[in-house]
Amino acid sequence: MIHTSPASRRTRPRRGRAFAALALVVAALGGSLVPQVMAVDSPTQAIEANQPKMVKIYGAGGVRGLESYQSGFLVSEQGHILTAWSYVLDTDYITAVLSDGRKFEAKLLNADPRLELAVLKIEAEDLAFFDLAASVPADSGSRVWAYSNLFGVAAGDEPASVQHGIIAVKTRLDARRGTFETPYHGPVYVLDAMTNNPGAAGGALTNQNGELLGMLGKELRNAQNNIWLNYAIPIDELRGSVQQILEGKFRPTEEQAQVKPQDAFDLAQLGLVLVPDVLELTPPYVEEVRDASAAETAGIRPDDLVVFVGDHLVHSCKGLREELAHIERDGKLRIVLLRGQELVEVEVNGQAQGEATQP
Amino acid sequence: MSKQPLRNRRWAALRGTIMKRLWCVLSLALLPLSAAWAQVDPDVLAAEAARVAVVERASRATLAIFANGGQGGGSGVVISPDGYALTNFHVTHEAGVAMKCGMADGRLYDAVIVGLDPTGDVALVKVLGRDDFPAAEMADSDLVQVGDWCFAIGNPFLLATDFHPTVSYGVISGVHRYQYPAGTILEYSDCLQADAAINPGNSGGPMFDAQGRLIGINGRGSFEKRGRVNVGVGYAISINQIKNFLGHLKSGRLVDHATLGARMRSDEDRRVIVDDILEESDAFRRGLRYGDELLSFAGRTVGTVNAFKNVLGIYPKGWRVPLSFQRKGERVDVLVRLRGVHREGELAELVEAGQKIDPENPPKPKPGQPPTPEPDRKPSPRHHAKPPPMPEIVKQYFVEKPGYVNYYFNALNRDRVWKALVARGDFAAWQGAWTIAGDTPMGEAFKLEFSDQQASIKLPGGELKITLEGELSGRLEPPGSGGLLVALAMWRRFLVLGPEKFGEVSYWGTEPLEGHDKLLDVLVAAHGDIECRFLFDPADGQLAAMEMISEEDSDPCELVFSEFKEVEGRILPGRIEARHGDDFSMTFQCKEFNFAPAAEKQE
């Protein structure tokens, strides 16, 4: 019965409608909870229909507190998988396991860190999928189902875990800035169920009819009061970015342009020193910024993580060098950095010569 | 004192004002409520009322278990009116023999431990003092589907000091889940996963379906960095698994789980392949070899190693289950007997040691695996607490005996099975030689003769005779039969002498037998260097089959009795089928029975 309280709280300030609100609460009590106990058939059928669309994703991690798995779901017949952008994908060996147990090597097609989404691709066809174009919005108080491989409970052909809940409120996450630290500051469905567990990120949120509503976000803890938030990002927020990735407008990181310009950007010229490149995919963290360099002028700081160069996602030191080598040094270059949990955008001037302190 | 009345008057006035205001607020609030209530669809109200009734009924069978003088505890559920109740092993482990159980009627009952399944984390207890306890109806948990509504009832955080249980509802999130062992004992296989809140203290409590039927016993949750509270992932041991173990649990023993004696792996094509096999296992004797592909196990298709472990985890040691495998495209269907997971006595040592299940020092989970069984106790530890004296009523239901959790229930069931058999005719008077004559299905005449001293079989081809003194395991005549004559002699000996005089006879539990729908009661009887297992049909109390085992890890000589008929006021089989391994089988159609009284003794 507590499920309806956020909805009723929203209506309470309008005093004239107090009676109507009360009536709504009563109707919701009866209407949303009771018949479900009796009508057990439809939810199980919708769940069965959606299970083949769910994907178990395995990648980097495995050390304490960092699980090496997460969830995802198919968004095309040809094996495009929408998932959460996370360290799990920081590897050349991402494995996707379909609900029938088939195991595929998945390619990271591209990611949009601002929305914390990534799109993977597996070589398979005729797959069941969630059509993003057919996704629907939902209001506070709606009953929802969350599908994910939380805690890695399911393996092989075992189906994803399914939880039920209610959308407590649809709100903007940036209202909580400073407490819930995340690069995503858009609208979210806040859920009354404990959906955002380890491994649940990238899972699907549907309504009672099995229609897609959103993607489960990463675990998010309020640093001040230790409260964990359970939420999903509405598909409306993700659709455009995913569409661009699917249409190839977000250029896949591995497809580099063939022609390198004569006079391209490079790290030394910018005054940037990265961390030692010791891994297959060393995250491009800034180790040092040279005094009076273009990088310093632009405001880049040590410990920043380079996320985007122009419109292109980079996720390794190698990738960043390669990316810079393809951009002609004749103007300004936009770079997106992750500083702590904040995304910071800077512009470096290609014309600036800051090599006074070149070692 | 003189100020008191004045204060009272002031208070009365104030109270009057408060009540008036409250009444105004209340009536304002109630007016629209009643109006809105009237508009609710009657079907909705009926459904709600039905749900309330289901929860109320289910609550009545639920137990709040208090162990160790209230320092620890958990939950439980009564499954029969005479008070048999289920809970978790890790709940009763704290309590030992006696515990207190609170029920929704507000009363506190004494309970005694009956049997333990440490691997499955299940304990059977008996609540004492009534024979009309409200009991939960057990469902078929294999019919449970993901998305089904369910509710957990129990005593989370040991809140219910008035014994009225807490109800949390949710949906089934997963079925046939496999959870790796925490430490070496507790293993949750083929369990139900639900998002109904399962918190410390819910352990051992019931998970019900929407109709209020028992589908599982809650016992574990995935807890991690958020502390030891529900995170929407709880696990319940399926009630179907417990049904398989229930007979064994009633034997008052420490019950072991099963292994096939073979290890499996998945290959590239997602087939389950035998990776290793013990030559002593029944699976090996039935023909399973390294590299064979497993097709189905106990009637379930096995697509992954987890699925194989799931099936294995729901059976007790000693059960026979069907197994299908494939070699070079050829399918083989066999019936295999499952081995015990633990060596003789090993389980008792592990339970005794206790550290493997010490919740304060939980074993480290493998990476990526949800950890922990849950301890359900208040912070104060058990170590210094002196156990309270055993209540008088518990003493009546407890007999200590090495090798048993509670021997009282073993003797109870052994006697129950024996009494049901002799109720249809007592064989005690037929202490002389038995002669059975008839013919085989091939039309050959046979004559079996056995007494205390010797046993013989006469067929058209000749006669075989053995004496029954000294070691019997060396006299397994006829050759290849696994000891048919010894088995027949033991059958007679058991019927004539009964469990008290035969040798060491104990109640083992229940097992399936081909051709029988229900599980059969099993008595295990040792005589000299051989062991016999007698299987009784609970429907009519009849002895349906027996096995004679002369050596560990070898095939028994089996006798299956059927076509029963009355002979001189006793019920005897008109047909005896004898089997040994895959190669020996012989059928006797019994036509004439001859029993001598205890003649030898008079001589």
Interface residues (C-beta under 8 A of the other chain):
Chain A: A18 F19 L22 A23 V26 A27 G30 G31 L33 V34 P35 Q36 V37 M38 V40 P43 T44 A46 I47 E48 Q51 G62 V63 R64 G65 E67 S68 Y69 G101 R102 W145 L150 F151 G152 V153 A154 A155 G156 D157 E158 P159 S161 V162 Q163 H164 A193 M194 T195 N197 P198 W228
Chain B: A29 P32 L33 A35 A36 W37 Q39 V40 D41 D43 V44 L45 A47 E48 A50 R51 Q145 V146 G147 D148 W149 G170 V171 I172 S173 G174 H176 R177 Q179 Q193 D195 A210 S222 E224 K225 R226 N230 V231 G232 V233 S266 R270 G303 T304 N306 P367 G368 Q369 P370
